[in-house]
Each structure stands twice: as structure tokens, then as C-alpha cells.
Amino acid sequence: MVSRLLLKAFSGPRFALPLLILGGVTISFSGIFVRLSEVGPSATGFYRMILALPLLWLWQALEQRHAETPPPRPASRGDWWMLVLPGFLLGADLVVWHWGLTMTSLANATVLGNSAPIFVTLAGWLFFGERFGGRFLAGLALSIAGTVLLVGSSVDLGEINLLGDGLGVLAGVLYAAYLLALKSVRARFTTARVMTASALSASALCLVAALVGSETILITSFAGLAVVCALAWISHVTGQSLIAWALAHLPASFSSITLLINPLMTTLLAWLILGEALGPLQAAGGAILLFGILLARLDKSRFAPSTRKPPAP
């Protein structure tokens, strides 16, 4: 009964924006957890996914048991490919971003890895015929400018950082593709089913990358296990699931801009926990970023009601 009431309570689009923001804040902890992990970057991504699976399977089972109507199931090979594609893209994003994180600062890797709004907006214009109002484009420009200012004095033009920053940009492209694929599949399947299928495919890709890269894979301490469990349960099960749910109700272009709250929160956490520098320029960048998100939200043309009702939750 409680499960059914919760499903009803959060099935409406009015919760989409606050839950999207909460998801963006929650995944901000992932950079900290990756830095603290005692295994390799791809192996960390593998544990992130594989340790998330028990909770995701439980969620899917509860959903099937308590939903008023049975959640849609994949009926063809094409449906299965649609379900696992976001996981492959997310797995590739994690491998690339985690490696970039070892070569540059946490702020750089997070900001560049969150360049996805540029690529999501460009894809919407080129491939989906979307048109964007002046407020939205101004909000996008301000948000990107704010993220650039967040990097501040941490920018280093050394060779290693240039490689790490390049991997950060590639991670942004992959995350943009992930968001677009996720929004597409959420139009047909529930969050629990999508998250479960994507975790399976992402874990396989991360494990292969860890083995090819001869990374340290075995966790040898309780602290190391606690870090990857927190990464799996906080950043992935909670954060990514909130984002997946919200994407069924919000435009991907605006959602990607809103998720730029992630680099802002990560920069703050790096300052508080890891002692990375945070100066007035970065503070100004954070304020500009938030204003850009608000300005993009004021573009009402981006929030026209969808004619296709997504499976909720």
C-alpha cells in the first residue's frame, strides 16, 4: 500500500524540476568518491554499476508487484537494444571521464565533462528540428560561461592536463548522447527497468576497460568497499534514477543545462573536502551559472506539454 501511494504521489510532472535538481546535486558526490577509490578508474565504474544492481532489481520487482497496470516489457530485439544503449553510452562516459579525472583537476574534469548542454542543444537543432528562443540561448551561454569561470585559477596548460581536459570534452559528448538516448527510452519504459538494463550494459563495458587497462580491480579494505558502495547507492541509484525519471517530463536541452549544477556542487565539495582552491572568480562563476539556469527556465517554449505520456514513475 505504501509503495503504491508513493508511486502515485510522484507520478506527476510537477515534481520533475526539483527532482532533476536533486539528482544533479546527488551525482556531484561522484567525483569525490572516484578520487577516494582504491581501485582503477574503470574498475570504479564497474563497482558503481554492479553494486547498484541489487537495489535496482528490488525496485523493479516492487514496481511490477505494486503498480496498478503492469509496466511495459521489451517485446523485440530492438526494444532490448534501446534499453541497453544508454548503459553503453554511460559506461563509455564513465571510463573516459574517470581517466580524465586522474590527469587533471577535479574542477576541470567535472566542468568539461558537463559540457553536454552544448552538444544536446546542437543535436536538438540539427537532428530533431528543435528551435530555441532567445532566453534559452542566453541562459545556455551564461551557464557555460559560469562553468568556465568555475575552473578559475585551476586551469593548467601542461601536457597532462591538456590530455585530461580533452578526455573531459569527450566525456561531455558521450554524456549528451546518454541523455538523449535516456530520454528516448524513458518515453516507453519505466525508470526502474531503464536503470537496471543500463547498469548491466555499463558494468560490462567498464569491466572490459578495467581488464584491458590492467587496472587494480580487487578491493582490499573496508574503507575501499564503503567508497564504491556510496558511489553506487548515492550517486547512481539515487542521483541517476532521479535524472532518468525527470527526463521523461522535461526537455533534454533544458535538463542538460540544469544538470550544470553538478560542477558547481562538485567544486564546492572539492573545496570543503579535498581543499582545492575556491576564489572570488569561481564564486562569481557559480552565481552566473545559476542565473543562466533560471533564464533558460523562463523560456516557456521549452516547456510545451508533451503529446506522448511517459510510463511513470
C-alpha positions as CSV (number, residue, x, y, z in Angstrom):
1,M,0.0,0.0,0.0
2,V,2.8,2.5,0.9
3,S,4.6,1.7,-2.3
4,R,1.5,2.3,-4.4
5,L,0.8,5.6,-2.6
6,L,4.4,6.7,-3.3
7,L,4.2,5.8,-6.9
8,K,1.0,7.9,-7.2
9,A,2.5,10.8,-5.3
10,F,5.5,11.2,-7.6
11,S,3.9,10.3,-10.9
12,G,3.1,13.9,-11.9
13,P,5.4,16.2,-13.9
14,R,5.2,18.9,-11.2
15,F,8.0,17.2,-9.3
16,A,10.2,16.9,-12.4
17,L,12.3,20.0,-12.0
18,P,13.0,19.8,-8.2
19,L,13.9,16.1,-8.6
20,L,16.1,16.8,-11.5
21,I,18.0,19.4,-9.4
22,L,18.2,16.9,-6.5
23,G,19.6,14.3,-8.9
24,G,22.2,16.8,-10.2
25,V,23.2,17.6,-6.6
26,T,23.4,14.0,-5.7
27,I,25.7,12.9,-8.5
28,S,28.0,15.8,-7.6
29,F,29.5,13.4,-4.9
30,S,30.7,11.0,-7.6
31,G,33.9,13.0,-8.3
32,I,34.8,12.8,-4.6
33,F,34.1,9.1,-4.4
34,V,36.2,8.4,-7.6
35,R,39.1,10.3,-6.1
36,L,38.9,8.3,-2.9
37,S,38.5,4.9,-4.6
38,E,41.4,2.4,-4.1
39,V,40.8,0.7,-7.4
40,G,41.4,1.9,-11.0
41,P,39.0,4.4,-12.7
42,S,37.2,1.9,-14.9
43,A,37.1,-0.7,-12.1
44,T,35.5,2.0,-10.0
45,G,32.8,2.5,-12.7
46,F,32.3,-1.3,-12.7
47,Y,31.7,-1.4,-9.0
48,R,29.4,1.7,-9.3
49,M,27.2,-0.3,-11.6
50,I,27.4,-3.8,-10.3
51,L,26.7,-2.7,-6.7
52,A,23.7,-0.7,-7.9
53,L,22.1,-3.8,-9.5
54,P,20.6,-5.4,-6.3
55,L,18.8,-2.3,-5.4
56,L,17.6,-1.7,-9.0
57,W,16.4,-5.3,-9.3
58,L,14.5,-4.9,-6.0
59,W,13.0,-1.6,-7.2
60,Q,11.9,-3.2,-10.5
61,A,10.3,-6.2,-8.6
62,L,8.4,-3.9,-6.3
63,E,7.2,-1.8,-9.2
64,Q,5.9,-4.9,-11.0
65,R,4.2,-6.1,-7.9
66,H,2.5,-2.8,-6.8
67,A,1.8,-0.9,-10.0
68,E,-1.9,-0.6,-10.9
69,T,-1.0,-1.6,-14.5
70,P,1.9,-3.9,-15.4
71,P,4.9,-1.8,-16.6
72,P,5.7,-2.3,-20.3
73,R,8.2,-5.0,-21.1
74,P,10.6,-5.2,-24.1
75,A,8.9,-7.1,-26.8
76,S,11.6,-7.2,-29.5
77,R,15.3,-7.2,-30.1
78,G,15.0,-3.5,-31.0
79,D,13.5,-2.8,-27.6
80,W,16.4,-4.5,-25.8
81,W,18.9,-2.5,-27.9
82,M,17.1,0.6,-26.9
83,L,17.3,-0.3,-23.2
84,V,21.0,-1.2,-23.2
85,L,22.2,1.7,-25.4
86,P,22.1,4.3,-22.6
87,G,24.2,2.0,-20.4
88,F,26.8,1.6,-23.1
89,L,27.0,5.4,-23.6
90,L,27.1,6.0,-19.8
91,G,29.8,3.3,-19.4
92,A,31.9,4.9,-22.1
93,D,31.4,8.3,-20.5
94,L,32.4,6.9,-17.1
95,V,35.6,5.3,-18.5
96,V,36.6,8.4,-20.3
97,W,35.7,10.8,-17.5
98,H,37.3,8.7,-14.8
99,W,40.6,8.6,-16.7
100,G,40.4,12.3,-17.3
101,L,39.8,12.8,-13.6
102,T,43.2,11.2,-12.9
103,M,45.0,13.6,-15.3
104,T,43.5,17.0,-14.4
105,S,41.9,18.8,-11.5
106,L,38.5,17.7,-10.2
107,A,37.0,21.1,-11.2
108,N,38.4,20.8,-14.8
109,A,37.2,17.3,-15.3
110,T,33.8,18.0,-13.9
111,V,33.2,21.2,-15.8
112,L,34.4,19.9,-19.2
113,G,32.6,16.6,-18.6
114,N,29.4,18.6,-18.1
115,S,29.7,20.4,-21.5
116,A,26.8,18.2,-22.5
117,P,24.3,21.1,-22.8
118,I,26.1,22.4,-25.9
119,F,26.0,19.1,-27.6
120,V,22.4,18.3,-26.6
121,T,21.2,21.7,-27.9
122,L,23.2,21.2,-31.1
123,A,21.8,17.7,-31.7
124,G,18.3,19.0,-31.0
125,W,18.7,21.7,-33.6
126,L,20.5,19.5,-36.2
127,F,18.6,16.2,-35.9
128,F,15.3,16.9,-34.2
129,G,14.3,20.2,-35.7
130,E,14.1,22.0,-32.4
131,R,14.1,25.8,-32.3
132,F,15.3,27.7,-29.2
133,G,14.2,31.1,-28.0
134,G,16.4,34.0,-27.1
135,R,16.1,33.4,-23.4
136,F,17.0,29.8,-23.6
137,L,20.1,30.5,-25.7
138,A,21.1,33.4,-23.4
139,G,20.7,31.0,-20.5
140,L,22.8,28.4,-22.2
141,A,25.6,30.9,-22.9
142,L,25.6,32.2,-19.3
143,S,25.6,28.7,-17.9
144,I,28.5,27.7,-20.0
145,A,30.3,31.0,-19.1
146,G,29.7,30.3,-15.5
147,T,31.2,26.8,-15.7
148,V,34.3,28.2,-17.4
149,L,34.7,30.7,-14.6
150,L,34.3,27.9,-12.1
151,V,37.6,26.5,-13.4
152,G,39.2,29.7,-12.4
153,S,42.9,29.6,-11.4
154,S,42.9,25.8,-11.5
155,V,43.5,25.8,-15.3
156,D,46.9,24.4,-16.2
157,L,48.1,24.2,-19.8
158,G,50.6,21.5,-19.0
159,E,50.6,18.5,-21.4
160,I,49.0,16.1,-18.9
161,N,46.2,18.5,-18.1
162,L,45.5,19.1,-21.8
163,L,45.1,15.4,-22.3
164,G,42.8,15.2,-19.2
165,D,40.8,18.2,-20.4
166,G,40.4,16.6,-23.9
167,L,39.0,13.5,-22.3
168,G,36.7,15.7,-20.3
169,V,35.3,17.2,-23.5
170,L,34.8,13.7,-25.0
171,A,33.0,12.7,-21.8
172,G,30.7,15.7,-22.3
173,V,29.9,14.4,-25.9
174,L,29.2,10.9,-24.5
175,Y,27.0,12.2,-21.7
176,A,25.0,14.3,-24.1
177,A,24.4,11.1,-26.2
178,Y,23.5,9.3,-23.0
179,L,20.9,12.0,-22.0
180,L,19.3,11.9,-25.5
181,A,19.1,8.1,-25.5
182,L,17.8,8.0,-21.9
183,K,15.0,10.5,-22.8
184,S,14.1,8.4,-25.8
185,V,13.9,5.1,-23.9
186,R,12.0,6.7,-21.0
187,A,9.2,7.5,-23.3
188,R,8.5,3.8,-23.5
189,F,9.8,2.1,-20.3
190,T,9.8,2.9,-16.6
191,T,12.8,4.3,-14.7
192,A,13.4,1.1,-12.8
193,R,13.6,-1.0,-16.0
194,V,15.8,1.5,-17.8
195,M,18.2,1.9,-14.9
196,T,18.5,-1.9,-14.5
197,A,19.2,-2.6,-18.1
198,S,21.6,0.3,-18.5
199,A,23.6,-0.7,-15.3
200,L,24.1,-4.2,-16.8
201,S,25.5,-2.9,-20.1
202,A,27.6,-0.2,-18.4
203,S,29.1,-2.6,-15.9
204,A,30.2,-5.0,-18.7
205,L,31.9,-2.1,-20.6
206,C,33.6,-0.8,-17.5
207,L,34.9,-4.3,-16.6
208,V,36.3,-4.8,-20.1
209,A,38.0,-1.4,-19.9
210,A,39.5,-2.2,-16.5
211,L,40.9,-5.5,-17.7
212,V,42.3,-4.1,-20.9
213,G,43.9,-1.3,-18.9
214,S,45.4,-3.7,-16.4
215,E,43.9,-1.8,-13.6
216,T,43.7,-2.7,-9.9
217,I,40.4,-4.4,-9.6
218,L,40.2,-6.1,-6.2
219,I,39.2,-4.1,-3.2
220,T,41.3,-4.9,-0.2
221,S,39.8,-2.7,2.6
222,F,36.5,-1.9,4.2
223,A,37.1,1.8,3.5
224,G,37.5,1.0,-0.2
225,L,34.3,-1.0,-0.2
226,A,32.4,1.7,1.6
227,V,33.6,4.3,-1.1
228,V,32.3,2.3,-4.1
229,C,29.1,1.4,-2.2
230,A,28.4,5.1,-1.6
231,L,29.2,5.8,-5.3
232,A,26.7,3.1,-6.4
233,W,23.9,3.8,-4.0
234,I,24.1,7.6,-3.6
235,S,25.4,8.8,-7.0
236,H,24.0,6.1,-9.3
237,V,20.8,4.6,-7.8
238,T,19.6,7.8,-6.3
239,G,21.1,10.6,-8.5
240,Q,20.9,9.0,-11.9
241,S,17.5,7.5,-11.2
242,L,16.1,10.9,-10.3
243,I,17.6,12.3,-13.5
244,A,16.1,9.4,-15.6
245,W,12.7,10.0,-14.1
246,A,12.8,13.7,-14.7
247,L,13.9,13.4,-18.3
248,A,10.5,11.8,-19.2
249,H,8.8,15.1,-18.2
250,L,11.3,17.8,-19.2
251,P,13.1,18.8,-22.5
252,A,16.5,17.2,-22.8
253,S,18.1,20.6,-23.7
254,F,16.9,22.3,-20.5
255,S,17.6,19.3,-18.4
256,S,21.2,19.2,-19.6
257,I,21.6,22.9,-18.6
258,T,20.0,22.3,-15.2
259,L,22.5,19.5,-14.6
260,L,25.3,22.0,-14.7
261,I,24.5,22.4,-11.0
262,N,26.7,19.3,-10.8
263,P,30.0,21.1,-11.5
264,L,29.0,23.9,-9.1
265,M,28.4,21.4,-6.3
266,T,31.5,19.4,-7.1
267,T,33.6,22.5,-7.0
268,L,32.2,23.3,-3.6
269,L,32.7,19.8,-2.3
270,A,36.3,19.8,-3.6
271,W,36.9,23.0,-1.7
272,L,35.3,21.7,1.5
273,I,36.6,18.1,1.5
274,L,39.7,18.0,-0.7
275,G,41.0,21.5,-0.1
276,E,41.0,22.5,-3.8
277,A,41.2,26.3,-4.2
278,L,37.9,28.3,-4.4
279,G,38.3,32.0,-5.1
280,P,36.1,35.0,-6.0
281,L,36.2,34.2,-9.7
282,Q,34.8,30.8,-9.1
283,A,32.1,32.2,-6.8
284,A,31.1,34.6,-9.5
285,G,31.0,31.8,-12.0
286,G,28.7,29.8,-9.7
287,A,26.3,32.8,-9.5
288,I,26.3,33.3,-13.3
289,L,25.7,29.6,-13.8
290,L,22.7,29.7,-11.5
291,F,21.3,32.8,-13.3
292,G,21.8,31.1,-16.6
293,I,19.7,28.1,-15.5
294,L,17.0,30.4,-14.3
295,L,17.0,32.3,-17.6
296,A,16.7,29.1,-19.6
297,R,13.8,28.0,-17.4
298,L,11.9,31.2,-18.3
299,D,11.8,30.2,-21.9
300,K,8.3,28.9,-21.9
301,S,8.7,27.4,-25.5
302,R,10.9,24.7,-24.0
303,F,8.1,23.5,-21.7
304,A,5.2,22.8,-24.1
305,P,3.3,19.8,-22.8
306,S,4.3,16.5,-24.5
307,T,1.7,14.7,-26.5
308,R,3.2,11.4,-25.5
309,K,2.7,10.3,-21.9
310,P,5.7,8.5,-20.5
311,P,5.4,5.4,-18.3
312,A,5.6,6.7,-14.7
313,P,7.4,6.7,-12.5
